[in-house]
Amino acid sequence: MKTFKIIKILEIDGYTLHCLFSNQEIKRLDFQDIFKTWNISPTHIAYPLTQNLSKFKTVQLTDNSLSWPEIGINSKDENGNNVFYPYEIDPFVLYELGKPPVLSEFKRSLIDKIDYFQNEVLKFIVQQIATTPSQIKANLKIGYTTITRYLKQFKQANLVTCFKTGKHSFYSINFTELAKRKTLA
């Protein structure tokens, strides 16, 4: 049996999450449908999530699964100490319940992310190779080909991760690590 882990929560839109799994697939999780299918009643631990979108949006990635830090159970550990266990859902269950992302849902945020990504890459490239205002102005006209060349260097330096779903590629860039490095080489 394959094991699946959630690598990243890509987007939270209402009760719908887009998550990246360890097999590089992106799944859309519609929790309104999931909770409805599970017949969540007022006595169920997850019931507060169905009633309060703000609480639902406190979702976190914990040990490669989704968890809600404000919802859970109080229990005792083996030493008799009080312990709080947050509500979690197994990533395999979520993988099975997930559906492929609908491009129209993802398109708006994807375009925003691509624009942001290209702008940040351009800014970084300019900082690396420009020293005068005229060089900066010239380098802002770099274009797609140069971005692609630098993107390959970023990938080789493990500063960028590429995730593929169907015909589309998504890039996650480690800006913290980029900021630490002075050059691309």
Buried (B, 14 or more C-beta within 10 A) or exposed (E): EEEBBBBBBBBBBEBBBBBBBBEEBBBBBBBEEBBEEEEBEEEBEBBBBBEEEEBBBBBEBEEBBBBBEEBBEEEEEEEEEEEEEBBBBEBBEBBEBBEEBEEEBBEEEBEEBEEEBBEEBBEBBBBBBBEEEEEBEEBEEBEEEBBEEBBEEBBEBEBBBEBEBEEEEBBBBBEEEBEEEEEBE
